[in-house]
Amino acid sequence: MPVFDHDRRPPAGLKARVWKADAKTAMQEMLEPAMFLGLGAVAVWVYVRYPRLRPRSLLLTAVHVAVSFAGFALLPTALNVLLPPLPSHALQPYVVLSLLIAVLTYVLLSWVWLIARILNDLGGKPRGGHPASSES
């Protein structure tokens, strides 16, 4: 495979540069996955660190998932109510990010709870039944 010199033209049909580096575009493309990874890590940390917060049944876990989705769906409405009365436009990004981070963390945490509850119910320890006798 030939290596192209920057001074020479590439062979016909090939462009010298396909894409110029754009720092703003690259930052926007990296922000969303980084935010989800970070908030997912926080959700897993809360799951491990605070076991008392875990729902006790599959029904309660499903209720948490539904409430988290409702909170996420109502976030734009809440922002429409909360943002106009702010004294400064400079505060708006902080309010938006604070609420978004809190709601997305709750959504991810509720899914961690749901997955853990399903896995626990499917493959948990035996819960009783007939006692095994030691005689054979």
N, C-alpha and C positions, 0 to 999 in steps of 0.2 A: 504494500500500500504506500503510495507516494506521500511524502511530507511536503506541504506547500510552504513556500517562502512568502513572507508578508509583502515583499516588493513585487513579486510576480503575480500574474493573474491566475486564478484557478482554471482548471479545464472547463470547457464549454458546458453550460447547464448547472454549474455549481456556483454558489454565492461565496464571497470571501467571508462574510459574517452573516450568520443567520439571525442572531439576536444580540443586541447591545445590552450590556448589564444595566438594569434599572434598579437602583437601590430601593426606591419606594415600592415598586411592584414586588420585589423579592421580600421585603419586610411584611407586606400585606399577606403574601402567600405563606409566610412562616408563622404569623401571629396566631391564626386560627388553630392549626394543629398543636402548637406549643401551649395555647390556652387550654385546649381539651386534655392534653397529656398532664398538665399541671393540676387542673381541677380533678381529673380522674385520680391522680396520685393523692390529692387531699381527701377525696371520697374514700379511697381504700384505707388511708391512714385513720380517718374517723371510724371506719368499720372495725379496724383492728384495735384502736386505742380505746374506744368507748363501746364495749359489747352490751352495756345496759340499754343503749339507745336502739338496739335492734328490735324490730317487731317480733312478737311472739308467735304469730301464726301467718299462714300464707294469705289469708284474707286481709289482715292488717297491712301486710307488705304490699298487696295489690292496691289498697287504699292509699298508701304513701306514694306509689307510682302515679296513681290518678291525680292526687293532689299536687304532685310536683309538675305534672303536665299542665294542669289547670293554672298553676302559678306562672309557668313559662308562657302559656297562651295569654294570660292577663297582663304580662309585663309591659307590652306596648301601651295598654290602657292606663296602667299605673304611671308610666312615664309621662303620658299626656296630661295627667293630673298633677304630677309632682314637679315637672320641669318649668312650666310657665311662672309660678310664683317665686322662683329662685331669684335672689337679688342680683346675681351676676351670671353672665353666660359662661364665665370661666369655670363655674362649679358644675355645670351640666355634665361634662364627660365623667367627672368623679362620681356623680349620683348614678349615671347610667352604668358605669363599670361596676360600682358597688352592688347594685341590684342584680345585674347580669351574673356576676361571679357567684353571688349567694344562691340565686335560683338555679343556675347550671350545676353548681355543686350539689344541691339538693336533688336534682334530677339524676345525676350520676350516682349519688349515694343510694337513692331509692332503687336504682337498677342493680347496684351491688348487693343490696339487701335481698332483692327478688332472686337474683341468680344464686346467692348463697343459700337462701331458704329452699329453693327448688332442689339444689344439689344435696342439701342436708336431708330433705324429705325423701329423696330418691335413694341415696346411698348412705344414710346415717347408720348409727349403731342399732343393733336389735333392741326392741323396746319391750321385750317380754315374750309371752307365749307360754308354752308348756315347759316346765323345768326339766332340764336334762338330768337323767339319773346317772349315777356313777357306776351302776351295775351294767354289765353287758350280757 
